[in-house]
Every structure is written in C-alpha cells, then in structure tokens.
Amino acid sequence: MIRAVFFDWYSTLANIDKSRAEQYIKMFREIGIEICPEKAMRGLLRADQYLTQEEQRRPFAGRSREERADIYIAYPRMILDETGMSGREEAAIRVRDIMRELRREPRPVAVPILFDDVFPTIKTLKERGILLGVISNASRELSFSCRQVGLTPYLDIVLTSQEAGARKPEPQIFRYALEKVGVPAAEAVFVGDQYDADVIGARSAGLHPVLIDRYDLYPQATDCPRIRNLGELAKHLQ
C-alpha cells in the first residue's frame, strides 16, 4: 500500500521549460538560427540531465569559472543537436556567452508556473489520504515558491538538498524525507523527470520510482513506470 508520494520540482511540477526555451529561441534568432520550441525544450532537458551527472561526478563549487562555462555550453549545444545542427560550435558558444551576460543582470523573482496536471493530481491524492511532498536539489527558496503557487496546504514536506545535506541521487535525501513523514520506503513513491537523479536515486533508497517523461526523452526506460503526464500516476499507486 502506498502511503506517501514525493515529487521532484523542476520539470515535474514547475514548468520552467517553456520560459527557458523561449529565451534560447530568442538568442538563437538574434544570430540567424530558428529553433522549434519542442526541440528547444528537449535539448534543455537533456542538458539538465548532463549537468546532474557532472555535479555528481564533481561538485560545481570546486570548479573554476572556465570549467563551469565548458559545462554550461551543453544547453545551446544540445538544442542545436535536437534541431539537426550538430557541430555548430561557434553558434553554441555565442548563445552561451549571451545567456551568461543576461544572467548577470538583476531580474525580478518570477512566480513559478505549474503544469496543468499538477493540482488535479495533488487534490486527488490528498483526498485518498496520501502524504505528499516535494524533494528537490533546488535552492532553499523552494518553500516560498510552493506558497506562491498555492501548493503548501497540500504538502506534508518540502525538502531541499541544503536542508537534507545531500543531493539527488544520493539516497540520504530520500531517507531524510521518509523519516520526516514517518513512512517506510516500501510504502512511498517518488516521481521525477530525470532518470539518473530521480529513478536511480529513489530506488537506491528503497522507494518506488516513477519517471515522468513529458517530452519522450527516455523511451528505453523500461525498468520503472514511465508516464507522460501526472494524470497517469494514479494507476501506478495500487
């Protein structure tokens, strides 16, 4: 029996992909390259997965500015790859450098946008008496973001890597959440969009992983339930 369901934040509940994709599309357009929105989103998500792997291999805090720049070029590079323009290294470098300059400018804090399937799913699970939470490698502002979008009343725990002292896919972050809600791992599910951080991480702590693959990035993932939207989650909670 499943008593608790935990969710990743970015690209699982919070839809940051559209705004990020629009930024990159605009930057590429400025240098004469048109990018399809869906291809841009797929490239961004692939780059997110790559960054997670790199952070796990060697934390960014211990890397030089130049080393970090070499990693962040994955975003424009993978967008170009999705669009069939692999090898356009000069274009990837130009877009990376433009985005780096933009990030230095002060920007207002944006209210997160949730996917349309989030509240219907959360409300249904809550009505069934299931404990709910968010586990993320995101910043310590996550609790504030959940309040902004009205999720807080439905959540039993909001946990960041800073609070847990561990990052996904490390099992400690999942175990910390389980201890807080008082549920054994065998009775908990974790839903996330990255195979390495979310599926492997949750499984290493004994939880049941569910991969949400909104953009069909992991057709080869057959060792866990794979859903295209949160509306499909209920059938995996029997």
N, C-alpha and C positions, 0 to 999 in steps of 0.2 A: 504493500500500500504506500502510495506517495503522499507524504505529509508536507513537503516543502518544495518550492520551485524557486530557483535563483536565476537571475538574468544578467547577462553582460549589458553594458550601457550603450556604447557607440556602435552603430550599425545593427544593433539588435532591438533596442528600444528607441534610442535617439537617432533621428535621421539627419546625420550631418553630411551624408554623401552628396545630396543634391547641391547644397551650397558650395561644398568643396569643388565639385565637378564644374559648377558654373564659373568659379574663379579660374580654374585651369583652362577651361574652354576660352574664356576671355583673354587670358595671357597668350595662348597659342594663336588666337585670331589676330592679336597685335603683331605677331611675326609672320602672318600669312598662312597659317595652318588651321583648317577647320576640323573640329573633333566632334564626333557623335556623342551626345550625353550619356547613353548607355555604355559606350566604350570607355568614356572617361571614368565612370563610376566603377566599372570592372577593374580598370587599371589602378585606381586609388585603393581599392580593397586588396588587390594583390600586393601593392606596396605596403599596406598596413601589415599584412602577414609577414612580409620580409623584414620590416622594422622590428616586429615582435621577436622574430628569430635572432636578429642581430643584437637586440637588447639582452636576450637570454644568453647569447654567446659571450658578450662583453658589454657591461652597462655603459650607456652613453656618457654618464657623468665622468668616466675615466678616459674619454676620448677627446682629442683636440678638435678645434673648430673645423679644420680642414677634413678631418676624418668624418665628422658628422655630415659635412657638406657632400662627401662622397657617397654617404648612405642615402641622404635625402634626395639625391638625383633619381632614385628609384621611382619616385612619383611621376615626373614627366616622362621618364624612360619607359615605364610600364604602360602609361597611357598611349604613347606612340606605338608600342608593341601591339596593344589591343587593336589599334587602328590600322595595323599592317604597315607601319612605317618604322620598323626596327632599323637601328643604325643611324638615325638622325641625331647623332650625339651633340652636334652644335646647337640644334634646336632645344634639346633637353637641357643643356647647360644654361642657355639663355632664359628659359622659363624658370628653371630652379633659382637662378640669381634674381629674377624679377620677384618671385614669390618671397625670397629671403628679405628683400628690401621692404616689401609690403608688410611683412610680419614685424618689422621694427617700428612701424607707425602705430600710435595709440588707437585702439578701436573700442567702441562701446561693447559691453558684455551682452551677447545675444541670448535671447530666450531660446532654449532648445526646442526643436520641433520633433514630436514623436511620430512614429509611423501610425497609419490609420488603424492598424490591427491591435495596437497596444492596449487601449482602455477596454475594448470589448473582451479581450483575453484576460486582462488583470481582474476585471469585475467578475467574470465567470468563475475564475479560480478562487477568488475570495469568497464568493457565495458557497463554494464547495468546502470551505473551511481550510483551505490550503495556506500554509505560511508562505509569504512572498518576500523576496529580497533582491537587491542589486549588488553584484560583486564586480568590481572594475579596477583596472590599472589606471584609471583616470585620476585627476587631481582631487585634492581634499575639498574642492567646491562642489562635489557631486551631490551632497545632501541639499545644498542650496538649489541646484538645478532641479532636483526632484520636487522640491517645494514650488519652484517657479511653474512647473507644468501640472501641478496638482496630483502628483503620484504619491506623495508622502502618506496620506491617510490609509493607503492600501498596502504599504510596505512595513514589514516587521524588522528589516535590517537594510541599511545602506552602507556598504563596506568598500573602502578604497585600499590600494596597496600600501599607502602610507600608514593607515591605521593598523593594518594586519602585519606590517613588517615583512611582507612577501608579495611577489608579483606573480600573476598567472604566467606560466603554467605551474608554478610551484604549488605543491599540494597544501602547504601551510595556510594559504589564503582561504581555501575552501574549508579546511578544517576549523579555522577561526570562525567562519560564518555558521557552521554547523553547531559549534559549541554555544554560540550566542543565542541560537533559536532552540537549542535542545533537541535536535533531531539527528538520528544516526544517518550516516552516509547512504546506506542502502535504501533509505526512505526519502531520498532527495534527488531532484533533477536539476541540472544546470543547462541553460540554453545560451548559446553564444554563436558568433558568426565566424570565428577563426578556428580552424582545425587544431593547430598546434597548441595555442594558448587555452582554448576552451574545451575542446573534446579530450585531448590528451591530459590536460591539467585536471579537469574534473574527474576523469576516470582514475587518475593516479591517486586521488583522494577517496575513491570509492563511490562517488556519485554517479548517477546515470546521465551521460551526456546526450544532448540533442543539438544537432547542428542546424542553425537557421541559415539557409543558403539562398538569399533573396535574388542573387544575380547568377545562379548556376555556376559557381566557381569550383565546386567540388563534386562533380558527377562521379568521381572514382571513390568517394567516401561511402563505403557500404558496411562499415563495422559499427555504425550507430544510426539512430533515426535521423533522417535529413528532411527538413521541412522547408517550404518556400515562403511561408508566412506564419505568423503566430496563431492564426485560426486553425492550423493543422495540429497544434500542440496537444489538444485535449485527448486525441486518440492514442497518444503515447503515455498517458498518465494512468492507465488502468492498473 
